[in-house]
């Protein structure tokens, strides 16, 4: 992909979970990741199953799965590693995000600083 960068990457565990979600329904084509205002730290990650592809989304194909990124979230998610974990108390997708400046104690809310848009031109090469 000349002139294109990948917004986020996917761990093996996240790829396995996304594959399972897609396989469980013939209508699901992948996962959409976004962010929204909310929570005590200011922002929350939003995940949805994708049945209808939005051509405005950034498309990340990694480890055999497709992740769609809401274009309004790209500057907040650039460089993020999307994972999946199962612990004694919860299971779910995780985000190792270099743009995260803090998080709430609940773990659901984060403070994110967007990447300077001028940096995108440098990354595109």
Secondary structure, DSSP 8 states (H G I E B T S, - for coil): -TT---SEEE-HHHHHHHHHHHHT-TT--EEEEEEEE-STTSEEEEEEEESS--TTSEEEEETTEEEEE-GGGHHHHTTEEEEEEE-SS-EEEEEE-TTEEEE-TTSS-EEE----HHHHHHHH-
